[in-house]
């Protein structure tokens, strides 16, 4: 996860649309979750009363 800077005056953030990622906005903060390194997995977002409470990132091992 990495934080994306937010312009406080305009409340806008710039994201890189060439990167495959999931962006979560919560209480004015923007967090970027990149794809799993194996290329397989899932990101699950937990909500409570309209606010993100958890982000669970799971990576799946690929058997060859």
Long-range contacts (C-beta under 8 A, 24 or more apart in sequence): 1-31, 1-32, 1-33, 1-55, 1-57, 2-31, 2-32, 2-34, 3-29, 3-30, 3-31, 3-32, 4-30, 4-31, 4-32, 6-30, 24-52, 24-55, 26-51, 26-52, 27-51, 31-55, 33-57, 36-60, 38-62
